[in-house]
Amino acid sequence: MFDFQQHEGAFRQLLDSAADTVVVVNSSGIIVLANSVVERMFGFKPEQLIGNKVEVLLPEMYRIGHEKLREGYFEQPSVRFMGTDLILHAQRKDGSKFPVEVSLSPIDTKNGLLVTSSIRDISDRIKIQQELEQHVRELDRSNAELEQFAYVASHDLQEPLRVIASFAQLLGRRYQGKLDKDADEFIDYIVDGASRMQELINDLLTFSRISSKGKEFESTDCNVVLQRVLQDLKFAIAENKADVTWDTLPTILADASQLGQLFQNLIGNAIKFHGEQAPCVRISVRQEADDWVFSVQDDGIGIEPKYADRIFLLFQRLHGKEEYKGTGIGLAICKKIVERHGGRIWLESQPDQGAIFKFTIPKGRV
């Protein structure tokens, strides 16, 4: 059993080396010892506190309630840490209040039970947390406004574009070969431009809706999703004589519709960017810590490593539209889908050596 009086000097030295305020309280709630940090944190000299009840360090409104809690603690003493779920407040000598965390440790001594209270000022942490929360709110609001803008702008552009495309196609059908060669070429440019703009708008709408229109995550059999995707891609697979193979895939927590879109974009790209030989595509998966790591591997034209991050940005194309069709949004959509699911996506590739797109999905509970 610890002899507090005999070792008070050594105990005081030990407390003075602590970074936090430490006060030692007896079963009556009287402060019997305080370290030097208390003056910097509370404005009291240690000797001014000794003999006072510990409630002197609390705001007036909490003192009566604290006395009852303190009495209950001494009936069932244990090591406790307080202030994680509920912010506690202390009060300085000048009456100003500040947030704290408190840890309690009972000490059984020859003079009865004592409790060591370690008090930490968390004002800076709370301030940083509040600033971060404010930044998150502003970011959420900004993202919501951007998504709404993208949706409204894209939606409002659809109708005039349909009109342009319809009349350009009508001109083409009615006057093809009846005007000069330049006129036929100009009409073709208008039709092609309107078609590409409609495709771009549709992809922008898809991108803007990933977060705002996403469905709740639910137990999703990736094998079922993949079969639907391959059915949708059957004409591209047949046309390019593609050989697509896959592992048995897991059941995960996901938005099945977006997961299908992710597979479709990656497999579609693997088929599209092939070399002289018919494309071979393999979908595989492995477990790694808390994640499923999916891979979509092809033997196509590959990509230089320096472009590995750039390709996931909006409107980033490494090839002209004459070589390969597309809007440059597909991989940005993939990235946003993966990140919405709490994972990450990356590329491993070399020119003329194919590409491996990998992405993670947390395992979770299914």
C-alpha positions in Angstrom: 0.0 0.0 0.0 1.4 3.4 -1.0 2.5 5.7 1.9 1.5 9.1 0.4 2.9 11.3 3.2 6.3 9.5 3.2 6.7 9.8 -0.5 4.9 13.1 -1.1 8.1 15.0 -2.2 9.0 12.4 -4.8 5.4 12.1 -5.9 5.3 15.9 -6.3 8.4 15.8 -8.5 6.9 13.2 -10.6 3.7 15.2 -11.1 5.7 18.3 -12.0 7.3 16.5 -14.9 3.9 15.8 -16.5 2.8 17.9 -19.5 -0.9 18.1 -18.2 -2.4 19.6 -15.0 -2.5 16.9 -12.3 -4.4 17.2 -9.1 -4.7 14.6 -6.3 -8.0 14.5 -4.6 -9.1 12.6 -1.4 -12.5 10.9 -0.8 -14.0 14.2 0.3 -13.1 15.8 -2.9 -10.4 18.0 -1.3 -7.3 18.7 -3.4 -4.3 17.4 -1.5 -1.7 18.0 -4.2 -1.4 19.8 -7.5 1.5 20.1 -10.0 3.0 23.3 -11.3 1.2 23.1 -14.7 -2.0 24.1 -12.9 -0.9 27.7 -12.7 -0.3 27.9 -16.5 -3.6 26.2 -17.3 -5.9 27.5 -14.5 -4.2 30.6 -13.1 -4.0 29.1 -9.6 -0.8 28.5 -7.8 -0.6 24.9 -6.5 -0.7 26.0 -2.9 -3.9 28.1 -3.6 -5.7 24.9 -4.6 -4.7 22.6 -1.8 -7.5 22.4 0.8 -10.2 23.4 -1.8 -12.7 21.1 -3.3 -11.9 20.0 -6.8 -15.1 21.6 -8.1 -13.4 24.9 -7.9 -11.9 24.0 -11.3 -15.3 23.5 -12.8 -17.9 26.0 -14.1 -20.5 26.9 -11.5 -23.3 25.1 -13.3 -21.6 21.8 -13.2 -20.4 21.8 -9.6 -23.4 20.2 -7.8 -23.8 17.5 -10.4 -20.1 16.8 -10.2 -20.1 16.3 -6.4 -22.7 13.5 -6.9 -20.6 11.9 -9.7 -17.5 12.1 -7.6 -19.1 10.4 -4.7 -20.3 7.6 -7.0 -16.8 7.3 -8.4 -15.2 6.8 -5.0 -17.7 4.0 -4.3 -16.5 2.2 -7.4 -13.1 3.5 -8.3 -11.4 2.6 -11.5 -9.1 4.0 -14.2 -11.3 6.2 -16.4 -10.9 8.4 -19.4 -13.5 11.1 -19.9 -14.1 13.7 -22.7 -14.1 11.6 -25.8 -17.8 11.3 -26.5 -18.9 14.4 -24.6 -16.8 17.6 -24.3 -16.0 18.5 -20.7 -15.4 22.1 -19.6 -13.1 23.5 -16.9 -12.9 27.0 -15.5 -9.9 29.2 -14.9 -9.4 31.5 -11.9 -10.6 34.4 -14.0 -13.8 32.7 -14.8 -13.1 31.8 -18.4 -14.0 28.3 -19.6 -12.2 25.9 -21.8 -12.7 22.3 -23.1 -10.7 19.5 -21.4 -10.1 15.8 -21.3 -9.7 14.1 -17.9 -8.3 10.8 -16.9 -8.8 9.4 -13.4 -6.6 6.9 -11.6 -7.3 5.7 -8.0 -4.4 5.2 -5.6 -4.9 3.1 -2.5 -2.8 4.7 0.3 -2.3 4.3 4.1 -4.3 7.5 4.5 -7.2 6.3 2.4 -8.2 6.3 -1.2 -6.8 9.1 -3.4 -7.6 9.9 -7.0 -5.1 11.4 -9.5 -6.9 13.6 -12.0 -4.9 14.4 -15.2 -6.5 17.4 -17.0 -5.6 18.2 -20.6 -6.6 21.5 -22.3 -8.0 20.5 -25.8 -8.9 24.1 -26.9 -6.5 23.9 -29.9 -7.7 20.5 -30.9 -11.4 21.6 -30.8 -10.6 24.7 -32.8 -8.8 22.7 -35.5 -11.7 20.2 -35.5 -14.3 23.0 -35.9 -12.3 24.5 -38.7 -12.0 21.1 -40.4 -15.8 20.6 -40.0 -16.4 24.0 -41.5 -14.1 23.3 -44.4 -16.0 20.0 -45.0 -19.3 21.7 -44.9 -18.1 24.3 -47.4 -16.6 21.6 -49.6 -19.9 19.6 -49.5 -21.8 22.7 -50.3 -19.4 23.5 -53.2 -19.6 20.0 -54.5 -23.4 20.0 -54.3 -23.5 23.3 -56.2 -21.1 22.0 -58.9 -23.1 18.8 -59.3 -26.3 20.8 -59.6 -24.6 23.2 -62.1 -23.3 20.3 -64.2 -26.7 18.6 -64.1 -28.7 21.8 -65.0 -26.2 22.9 -67.6 -26.0 19.5 -69.3 -29.8 19.0 -69.1 -30.5 22.4 -70.6 -28.0 21.8 -73.4 -29.7 18.6 -74.5 -32.7 20.2 -76.3 -30.9 22.7 -78.5 -28.3 20.1 -79.4 -31.1 17.7 -80.4 -32.5 20.4 -82.6 -29.1 21.1 -84.2 -28.4 17.4 -84.7 -31.9 16.7 -86.2 -31.7 19.6 -88.7 -28.1 18.8 -89.6 -29.1 15.2 -90.3 -32.1 16.4 -92.3 -29.9 18.7 -94.4 -27.6 15.8 -95.0 -30.3 13.5 -96.2 -32.1 16.1 -98.3 -29.1 17.9 -99.9 -26.3 15.3 -99.9 -24.7 15.4 -103.4 -26.9 18.3 -104.5 -24.6 21.0 -103.2 -20.9 21.3 -103.7 -18.3 19.1 -102.0 -17.5 21.6 -99.3 -21.2 21.8 -98.3 -21.4 18.0 -97.9 -18.3 18.2 -95.7 -19.6 21.0 -93.6 -22.8 19.2 -92.9 -20.9 16.1 -91.9 -18.9 18.2 -89.5 -22.1 19.6 -87.9 -23.6 16.2 -87.5 -20.4 14.7 -86.1 -19.9 17.7 -83.7 -23.5 17.5 -82.4 -23.2 13.8 -81.9 -20.0 14.1 -79.9 -21.4 17.0 -77.9 -24.4 14.8 -76.9 -22.1 12.0 -75.9 -20.1 14.5 -73.8 -23.2 15.9 -72.1 -24.4 12.4 -71.3 -21.1 11.5 -69.7 -21.0 14.7 -67.7 -24.5 13.9 -66.4 -23.3 10.5 -65.4 -20.3 12.0 -63.7 -22.3 14.6 -61.8 -24.8 12.0 -60.6 -22.3 9.5 -59.1 -22.5 11.0 -55.6 -25.9 12.7 -55.7 -27.9 10.0 -57.3 -26.0 6.9 -56.1 -27.9 4.1 -54.5 -27.4 2.7 -51.0 -24.7 0.0 -50.7 -26.1 -3.5 -50.5 -24.8 -7.1 -50.7 -23.8 -7.4 -54.4 -22.6 -10.5 -56.2 -19.8 -9.2 -58.5 -20.3 -12.3 -60.8 -23.9 -11.3 -61.5 -22.8 -7.7 -62.2 -20.0 -8.9 -64.5 -22.4 -11.2 -66.5 -24.7 -8.2 -67.1 -21.8 -6.1 -68.3 -20.5 -8.8 -70.6 -24.0 -9.1 -72.1 -24.1 -5.3 -72.7 -20.6 -5.5 -74.4 -21.3 -8.6 -76.4 -21.3 -6.8 -79.8 -18.0 -5.0 -79.0 -16.5 -8.4 -77.8 -17.7 -10.1 -81.0 -16.7 -7.4 -83.3 -13.1 -7.3 -81.9 -13.0 -11.1 -81.4 -12.0 -10.3 -77.8 -11.2 -13.1 -75.4 -12.5 -12.1 -71.9 -11.8 -14.4 -68.9 -12.4 -13.9 -65.2 -11.9 -15.3 -61.7 -14.8 -16.2 -59.5 -15.6 -12.8 -57.9 -16.7 -12.0 -54.3 -19.9 -10.7 -52.9 -19.3 -7.2 -51.6 -21.1 -4.1 -50.3 -21.6 -1.8 -53.2 -23.9 0.1 -55.5 -24.5 -2.6 -58.1 -25.4 -0.1 -60.8 -22.2 1.9 -60.4 -20.1 -1.2 -60.0 -21.4 -2.4 -63.4 -20.6 1.0 -64.9 -17.1 0.7 -63.5 -16.5 -2.8 -65.0 -18.1 -1.7 -68.3 -15.8 1.3 -68.6 -12.6 -0.7 -67.8 -13.4 -3.7 -69.9 -14.7 -1.5 -72.7 -11.4 0.4 -72.7 -9.4 -2.9 -72.6 -11.2 -4.0 -75.8 -11.0 -0.6 -77.5 -7.3 0.1 -77.0 -6.0 -3.2 -78.5 -3.1 -3.7 -80.8 -2.9 -5.7 -84.0 -4.0 -8.9 -82.4 -7.5 -9.6 -81.0 -7.7 -8.3 -77.4 -7.3 -10.6 -74.4 -8.9 -9.3 -71.2 -8.6 -10.9 -67.8 -10.6 -9.8 -64.7 -9.1 -11.1 -61.4 -9.3 -10.4 -57.7 -7.3 -11.0 -54.6 -7.7 -10.3 -50.9 -5.4 -7.9 -49.2 -5.8 -6.9 -45.5 -9.3 -5.2 -45.4 -9.7 -4.8 -49.1 -10.6 -6.7 -52.2 -8.1 -5.8 -55.0 -9.7 -6.1 -58.5 -7.6 -6.1 -61.7 -8.7 -5.6 -65.3 -5.7 -6.6 -67.4 -5.3 -6.4 -71.2 -2.6 -7.0 -73.8 -3.3 -3.8 -75.7 -1.3 -0.7 -76.7 -0.4 0.3 -73.1 0.2 3.7 -71.6 3.4 5.5 -70.6 3.8 5.6 -66.8 4.0 9.4 -66.8 0.4 9.5 -67.8 -0.8 7.1 -65.1 -2.4 9.8 -63.0 -3.5 12.2 -65.7 -5.8 9.7 -67.4 -8.2 9.8 -64.4 -8.8 13.5 -64.8 -11.8 14.9 -66.7 -11.4 15.4 -70.4 -7.9 13.9 -70.5 -7.3 12.0 -73.8 -4.0 10.5 -74.9 -5.3 9.8 -78.4 -7.2 11.9 -81.0 -10.8 11.2 -81.7 -9.9 10.0 -85.1 -7.9 7.1 -83.6 -10.3 6.2 -80.7 -13.7 7.4 -79.9 -14.6 8.8 -76.5 -15.0 11.9 -74.4 -12.2 11.6 -71.9 -14.6 11.2 -69.0 -14.8 7.4 -68.6 -11.8 6.9 -66.3 -12.8 10.0 -64.3 -16.1 8.3 -63.7 -14.3 5.1 -62.7 -12.2 7.0 -60.2 -15.2 8.8 -58.7 -17.2 5.5 -58.4 -14.2 3.7 -56.7 -13.7 6.6 -54.3 -17.4 6.7 -53.4 -17.0 3.1 -52.4 -14.0 4.0 -50.1 -11.4 2.5 -52.4 -8.7 3.8 -54.8 -7.8 3.1 -58.4 -4.5 3.1 -60.3 -2.8 1.9 -63.4 0.2 -0.3 -64.1 1.3 -0.1 -67.7 4.1 0.2 -70.3 3.7 1.2 -74.0 3.0 -1.8 -76.2 2.9 -4.1 -73.1 -0.8 -3.9 -72.2 -2.3 -2.2 -69.1 -3.6 -3.4 -65.7 -6.2 -1.2 -64.0 -6.5 -2.1 -60.4 -9.0 -0.8 -57.8 -9.8 -1.6 -54.2 -13.2 -2.1 -52.5 -13.3 -2.4 -48.7 -14.5 -5.8 -47.6 -17.0 -4.6 -45.0 -19.8 -6.9 -43.8 -22.0 -8.5 -46.3 
